[in-house]
């Protein structure tokens, strides 16, 4: 699985880094649509975290670490932090309920989720214009 997902994960991580770098300039100025995209990205990171742990093991914290960075950049107050954490947890719970074991279906789901995260992160990095 790591061979299939690794290029997409790398692209998603790059885009997420760009998004957080862009947001570091002024996260409080996000528009409503961009803010919703950040919340959705947190959900996608939660999904990816649950899916990756299926195959990489319960101690893998790759996507969790990226969520921590997203919180550091985007949680401008306790309300926004709570919203992002709840979204991450909802994504995690969804994937955990859908997939019990590592296999082709869960690997394909991680691939799809990584692509979705990449697109969201790129949109945020470019100011939501894509």
Secondary structure, 3 states (H helix, E strand, C coil): CHHHHHHHHHHHHHHHHHHHHHHHHHHHHCCHHHHHHHHHHHHHHHHHHHHHHHHHCCCCCHHHHHHHHHHHHHCCCHHHHHHHHHHHHHHHHHHHHHCCCCCHHHHHHHHHHHHHHHHHHHHHHCCCCC
